[in-house]
Amino acid sequence: MPQENSPLKNPWFKLSLLLLAFAASSIVLMHLWFPSITELAWGGILVAWVLLVVFRLSKIVSRKWNKYVARKFIHFLTGGLVAVIAPYIFKVPTIPVLGALFMAVVTVAPRLWKRDLDWFQIKNNFGDTWFCLSFALLFLTFWYIDKWIAVTAALFMAVGDGITGIVRNRVYRRHVKGFWGSVAMLIVSVIIGVIYKGIIGVLTAVIATIVERIPLIDDNITVPLVSAGLMYLLLILLA
């Protein structure tokens, strides 16, 4: 256990470590795949949009409905939107990956002072941060293998699980995993799977829906990563 006066108990020290890790990641990625001026401009626009959604628009949604709906609203208009357009506006994975890592820092930083962004964050639930990290890992890993695997897996979480939350909130009026939410996720995920990966996408959509119901590990980790891994495996087996 850290000593009472240990730097590890100092939130500013923890934030410094996070920023140092982000800076190191930025240097490495910029060295490997330096983006064009156009890509940098798009990155600035998308970061501004994501911050607007998180710190302004989601507050309006939270006041009108609740924080659970606000979380899904953020899923749709941040990770979901970026996943859809990224392959068309970026030639290298640097900006999507760094943008996701930046938002991971943004979602963690307030918690260091025990000041959750309470219009959408749930105490001791780091799903929003895990989603950012999963998004970064997907696009870093699969960009030069098959970027549509990353897109599909990210959309299973951002949109498939997002619509699940909306339906569950409407039907059950509380944060709970239920049958009708899973039906909604399956339908939406199958559509996403067909569009981006055909029959492999459909098969993976079914597995993603099953995995989302498993409570042992945060579904913001399991759904995108299991989906991506399964699609990659199926592509190899069926090649």
Disulfide bonds with the S-S distance in Angstrom:
none
